Amino acid sequence: MNKRKLFAVLLLIIIGVWAPLLLIASGYGQSAELSFPHPLEFYNDSHLENVSDILLHRIKSDPLNLIVTICFFAAIIHTFCVGWFQRKAEEWEEEHAELQRKNRAKPVNYNGDVVESVSFRAEMFHYLGEVEVVFGLWVIPVFWAIAFKYGWNSAEVYISGVNFTEPMFVVVVMTLASTRPISRLSENSLALVAKLGKGSTAMWWFSVLTIGPILGSFITEPGAMTISAMLLAKQFYNKAPSAKFSYATIGLLFVNISVGGTLSHFAAPPVLMVASKWNWDLTFMVTNYGWKAVLGILIANTLYFLYFRSEFKSLEKVSTKDQQKEAIDWELREEEVPLKITIIHVALLVWTVLTSHYPALFISGFFVFIGFRKATAHHQNDTNLKPSMLVGFFLAGLVIHGGLQGWWIAPILGSLSEVPLMLGATFLTAFNDNAAITYLSTLVPNLSDSMKYAVVAGAVTGGGLTVIANAPNPAGISILRDFFPHGVSPLKLALGALIPTIIMGLCFMLLP
């Protein structure tokens, strides 16, 4: 397939998939109503009791609701296809390389300099196979659909009015948590625990998956995810465990991180969304959620540990250096980081956590870090902003889509009793960020205390089922993806997280 044919195919995809949505939206005509998404009061459907009647009424009131939700679910389906895109891209890269070897021709630029030839179609499919790109890509038809229905200004106001604080914060905290002083401090701290098991792979695995997620209640879940994933990469994934064990571990990590932030009211996004509105404080979180989460983490870790105990023995015989992955830079220029540099890095991380809701402050702190990092480069690893920027882009796209789904999520949540509400929140979390689920629950009138408990318990319980279920999950994917051939399979991730999810759900549901 030459470039012209590939361009034609991509053009047909754009016209065939996106254009109909735009044409349908444009067919509605320009409206005087400039607010989209509409507040729930706009629909005047309080007299309707059946959920299906409410949803049909809201679609008839504004069919654009259905269009933006179709785009949202198309993005979810796209995430399940990224492995196929990557495999095709690799096949075409090999074909291109073979063709270049046969031709023995070196392409040159306009200056006559020899440049490296690339396959256009392979690069395009690599782009479509980046899971972090998916939701941002599907924002494009959403933006134009709103623009055609309500005008450019309405689409512009919605996008610019979305709160991007969390994506920006994740970019900063991921970068800081992955620096050499912080990763070295984390590794040395957990090494003290691992020594109880003589520093074995099994003890490292158990320590990281137990202590790392609990840190999420204090240094935020994205920070805990970054540190835990990096340590697992070095101490566990580097030894090439089986695919089954690899998926079980990443599923367990995602679930543990999701519930591990419930010991406080300020570190986990799904808790943060409701804490101030429902007057939940630190004591409330520890007594109602925190201790149950810790118990659930210990039970799930122990079950997985016992199930895979025979594989741990084989991993002990593997040399870490023999299995070293180039994607994780553990080649350190010196063994120890000076204490004063570590203290400054910790101070910058603490500043970022304390100011996590104020971008002007934590981004200013990030600029200080950039200058300090350059001045102490001989004590640092290279700072790679690409993973954190991609994760930030993923979350930015997700919050744009999530802000348009209240028209159908809120009625579903409001129609359920306690146990179905918890199960429903767990299920919905798999298809939307759990922070969005808890935020929408605050819009449901007359929720009892028990129902408030149930919806948050369900949201954090389901936070490990998919990459989009919890904000830190893309950070874990970006760090560990190279240990999975063709990327992390969404289906296998869900299967790996299923048992821990059930355990956490039972702990929150049955314990007093």
C-alpha positions in Angstrom: 0.0 0.0 0.0 1.6 3.3 -1.1 1.2 6.6 0.6 -1.6 7.8 -1.6 -3.7 4.7 -1.0 -3.0 4.9 2.8 -4.0 8.6 2.8 -7.2 7.7 0.9 -8.0 5.0 3.5 -7.4 7.4 6.4 -9.5 10.0 4.7 -12.3 7.5 4.2 -12.1 6.5 7.9 -12.5 10.2 8.9 -15.4 10.7 6.5 -17.0 7.4 7.3 -16.7 7.5 11.1 -16.7 11.2 12.1 -18.5 13.0 9.3 -21.9 11.3 9.8 -21.8 12.4 13.4 -21.1 15.9 12.4 -23.8 15.9 9.7 -26.4 14.5 12.1 -25.4 17.2 14.6 -25.5 19.9 12.0 -28.9 18.8 10.9 -30.4 19.9 14.2 -29.7 23.5 13.2 -28.3 26.3 15.3 -29.9 26.8 18.7 -30.2 29.8 20.9 -29.3 27.5 23.8 -25.5 27.8 24.3 -25.1 25.7 27.3 -23.8 22.1 26.7 -23.8 19.8 28.5 -27.1 20.9 30.0 -27.7 21.0 33.7 -29.9 18.1 34.8 -32.7 20.6 35.7 -32.9 21.5 32.0 -34.7 18.3 31.2 -37.7 18.8 33.6 -38.1 15.1 33.9 -38.5 14.7 37.7 -42.0 13.3 37.0 -40.5 10.3 35.2 -39.7 7.3 37.4 -38.4 4.7 34.9 -34.8 5.1 34.0 -35.3 4.2 30.4 -38.1 6.8 30.1 -35.7 9.4 31.5 -32.9 8.5 29.1 -35.2 8.5 26.1 -36.7 11.8 27.1 -33.2 13.3 27.4 -32.2 12.0 24.0 -35.3 13.5 22.5 -34.7 16.8 24.3 -31.2 16.9 22.8 -30.0 14.1 20.5 -26.5 15.5 20.9 -26.4 13.6 24.2 -26.5 10.4 22.3 -23.8 11.5 19.8 -21.2 12.4 22.4 -21.9 9.2 24.3 -21.4 7.2 21.1 -18.1 8.9 20.7 -17.2 8.0 24.3 -18.0 4.3 23.8 -16.2 4.3 20.5 -13.1 5.5 22.3 -13.5 2.7 24.9 -13.8 0.2 22.0 -10.7 1.8 20.5 -8.7 1.1 23.7 -9.4 -2.6 23.2 -8.0 -2.4 19.6 -4.7 -0.7 20.4 -2.9 -4.1 20.4 -4.1 -4.8 16.9 -2.9 -1.4 15.7 0.5 -2.0 17.3 0.9 -5.4 15.7 0.0 -4.1 12.3 2.5 -1.2 12.7 5.3 -3.7 13.6 4.5 -5.8 10.6 4.6 -2.8 8.3 7.9 -1.6 9.9 9.4 -5.0 9.1 8.1 -4.9 5.5 9.5 -1.4 5.1 12.9 -2.4 6.5 13.1 -5.4 4.2 12.2 -3.2 1.2 14.9 -0.7 2.1 17.5 -3.5 2.3 16.5 -4.7 -1.1 16.6 -1.2 -2.7 19.8 -0.3 -0.9 18.7 3.3 -1.4 19.2 6.0 1.3 16.6 8.8 1.2 17.9 12.3 1.4 16.4 15.6 2.5 16.4 18.9 0.6 19.9 19.6 1.7 21.1 16.3 0.3 21.7 14.8 3.8 21.0 11.1 4.3 18.0 10.6 6.6 16.4 7.6 8.1 13.4 6.3 6.1 10.2 5.6 8.0 7.0 3.9 7.0 4.1 6.4 7.0 1.4 3.8 7.6 3.4 2.1 10.3 3.9 5.4 12.2 0.2 6.2 11.8 -0.8 2.9 13.3 1.7 3.3 16.1 -0.1 6.6 16.8 -3.5 4.9 16.8 -2.1 2.2 19.0 -1.0 4.5 21.8 -3.7 4.0 24.5 -2.9 7.4 25.9 -3.9 9.1 22.6 -7.2 7.4 22.2 -9.5 9.7 24.3 -7.9 12.9 23.1 -8.4 11.7 19.5 -12.1 11.1 20.0 -12.5 14.5 21.5 -12.2 15.9 17.9 -15.6 14.6 16.7 -17.1 15.6 20.1 -15.8 19.2 19.7 -17.1 19.6 16.2 -20.5 18.0 17.0 -21.0 20.6 19.8 -19.8 23.3 17.4 -22.2 22.4 14.7 -25.2 22.1 17.0 -24.6 25.2 19.3 -21.9 27.1 17.5 -18.1 27.4 17.9 -18.4 29.6 21.0 -20.3 26.9 22.9 -17.8 24.2 22.0 -14.9 26.5 22.9 -16.5 27.4 26.2 -17.1 23.8 27.2 -13.5 22.7 26.4 -11.9 25.7 28.0 -14.2 25.3 31.1 -13.1 21.7 31.8 -11.1 21.4 34.9 -7.6 20.1 33.8 -6.1 20.4 37.3 -5.8 16.6 37.7 -4.1 15.9 34.4 -1.6 18.7 35.0 -1.0 17.5 38.5 -0.4 13.9 37.3 2.3 15.2 34.8 4.1 17.0 37.6 3.9 14.3 40.3 4.8 11.5 37.9 7.9 13.4 36.9 8.9 14.1 40.4 8.2 10.6 41.7 10.3 9.0 39.0 13.4 11.1 39.7 16.5 9.3 40.9 16.5 10.8 44.5 12.8 9.9 45.1 13.0 6.4 43.5 16.3 5.7 45.4 14.7 6.8 48.7 11.6 4.7 48.0 13.7 1.7 47.1 15.9 2.0 50.2 12.8 2.4 52.4 11.1 -0.7 51.0 14.4 -2.6 51.1 14.2 -2.5 54.9 10.9 -4.4 54.7 12.2 -6.7 52.0 15.1 -7.7 54.2 12.6 -9.5 56.4 12.4 -12.0 53.6 16.1 -11.8 52.8 15.5 -9.5 49.9 13.8 -12.2 47.8 11.7 -11.4 44.8 8.7 -12.6 46.6 9.2 -10.3 49.5 9.9 -7.3 47.2 6.7 -8.2 45.3 4.6 -8.4 48.5 6.2 -5.2 50.1 5.6 -3.1 47.0 2.0 -4.2 46.5 1.2 -3.7 50.1 3.0 -0.5 51.2 3.1 1.3 47.9 -0.7 1.5 47.5 -1.1 2.7 51.1 1.3 5.6 50.3 -1.4 6.8 48.0 -3.3 8.2 50.9 -0.4 10.6 51.6 1.6 11.3 48.5 -1.5 10.9 46.2 -2.4 7.9 44.1 -0.5 9.0 41.0 2.7 9.3 43.0 2.2 6.0 44.7 1.5 4.3 41.3 4.7 5.8 39.8 6.9 4.6 42.6 5.2 1.2 42.9 5.3 0.5 39.1 9.0 1.5 38.9 10.0 -0.8 41.8 8.0 -3.7 40.4 9.7 -3.1 37.0 13.1 -3.4 38.6 12.4 -6.1 41.2 9.8 -8.3 39.5 9.0 -7.7 35.9 12.7 -7.4 35.0 12.9 -11.2 35.7 10.5 -12.1 33.0 7.6 -13.7 34.9 4.9 -15.6 33.0 2.2 -13.7 31.2 -0.4 -15.0 33.6 1.6 -13.8 36.6 2.4 -10.5 34.9 -1.3 -9.7 34.3 -2.3 -10.9 37.8 0.3 -8.5 39.3 -0.7 -5.5 37.3 -4.3 -6.1 38.0 -3.6 -6.5 41.7 -1.5 -3.3 41.6 -4.3 -1.2 40.0 -6.9 -2.4 42.4 -4.7 -1.9 45.5 -3.8 1.6 44.3 -7.5 2.5 43.8 -8.5 1.5 47.4 -5.2 2.4 49.0 -6.0 6.1 48.8 -9.0 5.8 51.1 -7.1 6.3 54.4 -7.3 10.0 53.9 -9.8 12.5 52.4 -7.5 14.5 50.2 -5.3 12.1 48.2 -7.7 9.9 46.1 -9.7 11.8 43.4 -12.9 9.8 43.9 -12.9 10.6 47.6 -11.8 14.2 47.0 -14.9 14.8 44.8 -17.2 14.1 47.7 -15.3 14.8 50.9 -16.0 18.5 51.3 -19.6 18.3 50.1 -20.5 15.4 52.4 -18.2 16.6 55.3 -16.0 13.5 55.4 -12.7 14.0 57.3 -9.6 12.0 58.0 -11.2 10.1 60.9 -14.3 9.2 58.9 -12.2 7.8 56.1 -10.0 5.7 58.3 -12.9 4.3 60.3 -15.2 3.6 57.4 -12.9 2.8 54.5 -9.2 2.8 55.3 -8.9 -0.2 57.6 -11.1 -2.3 55.3 -9.0 -1.3 52.3 -5.8 -2.4 54.1 -7.3 -5.7 55.1 -8.5 -6.3 51.6 -5.1 -5.5 50.2 -3.5 -8.0 52.6 -6.0 -10.7 51.8 -5.7 -10.3 48.0 -1.9 -10.1 48.1 -1.7 -13.2 50.3 -4.0 -15.2 48.0 -2.0 -14.3 44.9 1.3 -14.9 46.8 0.1 -18.5 47.7 -1.2 -19.2 44.2 2.1 -18.1 42.5 4.5 -19.3 45.2 6.0 -22.0 42.9 6.8 -19.4 40.2 8.5 -17.1 42.7 11.1 -19.9 43.2 11.9 -19.9 39.6 12.2 -16.1 39.5 14.8 -16.2 42.2 17.2 -18.0 39.8 16.9 -15.3 37.1 19.6 -12.6 36.9 18.1 -9.1 36.8 20.9 -7.9 34.6 20.2 -10.6 32.0 16.6 -9.5 31.7 17.2 -5.8 31.9 14.7 -3.7 29.8 16.1 -0.7 28.0 12.8 1.2 28.7 13.7 1.4 32.4 16.9 3.3 33.0 18.4 1.8 36.1 22.0 2.6 35.0 22.9 4.9 37.9 26.0 7.1 37.8 26.7 6.6 41.4 25.4 4.4 44.2 24.0 6.9 46.6 22.3 10.3 46.3 23.5 13.1 48.6 21.1 13.5 51.5 20.6 17.3 50.9 19.5 16.6 47.3 17.1 14.0 48.5 15.7 16.3 51.1 15.1 19.0 48.5 13.4 16.5 46.2 11.1 15.4 49.0 10.3 19.0 49.8 9.3 19.6 46.2 7.2 16.5 46.2 5.5 17.5 49.4 4.9 21.0 48.0 3.3 19.5 44.9 1.0 17.3 47.0 -0.1 20.1 49.3 -0.8 22.4 46.4 -2.3 19.7 44.2 -5.6 21.7 43.7 -3.8 24.9 42.7 -2.0 24.6 39.3 -0.3 28.0 39.6 1.5 26.8 42.7 2.5 23.3 41.8 3.5 24.2 38.3 5.7 27.0 39.8 7.3 24.3 42.0 7.8 22.2 38.9 9.8 25.0 37.3 12.0 25.2 40.4 12.5 21.4 40.1 13.6 21.8 36.5 16.2 24.4 37.4 17.4 22.4 40.4 17.6 19.2 38.4 19.8 20.9 35.8 22.1 22.2 38.5 22.5 18.7 40.0 22.5 16.7 36.8 25.4 14.6 37.9 23.2 13.2 40.7 20.2 12.7 38.5 18.9 10.3 35.8 17.7 11.7 32.5 14.3 13.2 32.9 11.9 11.9 30.3 8.7 13.9 30.1 7.1 11.8 27.3 5.4 9.2 29.6 4.0 11.8 32.0 2.8 14.1 29.2 1.1 11.2 27.4 -0.7 10.2 30.7 -1.7 13.8 31.2 -3.1 13.9 27.6 -5.0 10.7 28.3 -6.6 12.1 31.4 -7.4 15.4 29.7 -9.3 13.6 27.0 -11.0 11.4 29.6 -12.3 14.3 31.7 -13.6 16.1 28.5 -15.6 13.0 27.7 -16.6 12.3 31.3 -18.1 15.7 31.7 -20.6 14.9 29.0 -21.9 11.6 30.4 -23.9 12.9 33.4 -27.2 12.8 31.5 -27.2 9.0 31.6 -25.0 8.1 34.6 -26.8 10.3 37.2 -30.3 8.7 36.6 -28.8 5.2 36.8 -27.1 5.9 40.1 -30.2 7.6 41.5 -32.4 4.6 40.7 -30.4 2.0 42.7 -30.7 0.9 46.3 -27.6 0.3 48.5 -26.2 -3.0 47.3 -27.1 -2.5 43.6 -25.7 1.0 43.9 -22.4 -0.3 45.0 -22.3 -2.9 42.3 -23.5 -0.4 39.7 -20.8 2.1 40.7 -18.2 -0.7 40.4 -19.5 -1.6 36.9 -19.8 2.0 35.7 -16.3 2.8 37.0 -14.9 0.3 34.4 -16.2 2.5 31.7 -15.5 5.9 33.2 -13.1 7.5 35.7 -14.2 6.6 39.2 -13.8 10.3 40.2 -16.4 11.2 37.6 -18.8 8.5 39.1 -18.5 9.9 42.6 -18.8 13.5 41.4 -22.0 12.6 39.6 -23.3 11.0 42.7 -23.2 14.4 44.5 -25.7 15.6 41.9 -28.2 12.9 42.9 -30.7 14.5 45.5 -31.5 12.9 48.8 -28.8 10.3 49.0 -28.7 8.7 52.4 -25.5 8.2 54.3 -25.5 4.5 53.6 -25.9 5.2 49.9 -23.1 7.7 49.9 -20.9 5.1 51.4 -22.0 2.5 48.8 -21.3 4.6 45.8 -17.8 5.6 46.9 -17.0 2.0 47.9 -18.1 0.8 44.5 -16.2 3.4 42.7 -12.8 2.7 44.4 -13.5 -1.1 44.2 -13.8 -1.0 40.5 -10.8 1.3 39.9 -8.5 -1.5 38.7 -10.7 -3.2 36.1 -9.6 -1.0 33.1 -7.0 1.5 32.2 -9.6 4.3 32.3 -11.2 3.3 35.7 -8.8 5.2 37.9 -6.6 8.3 37.0 -3.3 6.7 38.0 -3.7 3.6 35.9 -2.4 5.1 32.7 0.8 6.1 34.6 1.3 2.4 35.6 0.6 1.3 32.0 3.2 3.8 30.6 5.9 2.5 33.0 5.2 -1.3 32.6 3.9 -1.5 29.0 7.2 -2.7 27.6 7.1 -5.8 29.7 3.9 -6.9 27.9 4.2 -8.0 24.2 2.1 -5.7 22.0 1.0 -3.7 25.1 -1.3 -4.5 28.0 -4.4 -6.4 26.9 -7.6 -4.8 28.4 -9.3 -8.2 28.7 -6.4 -9.8 30.5 -6.0 -6.8 32.7 -9.7 -7.1 33.7 -9.2 -10.8 34.4 -6.1 -10.1 36.5 -8.0 -7.5 38.6 -11.2 -9.5 38.9 -10.4 -11.5 42.1 -8.9 -8.5 44.0 -12.0 -6.5 43.0 -14.3 -9.1 44.4 -12.3 -9.3 47.6 -12.3 -5.5 48.0 -16.0 -5.4 47.3 -16.8 -8.0 49.9 -14.6 -6.2 52.5 -16.5 -2.9 51.9 -19.9 -4.6 51.7 -19.7 -7.1 54.6 -17.4 -5.6 57.2 -19.1 -3.3 59.8 
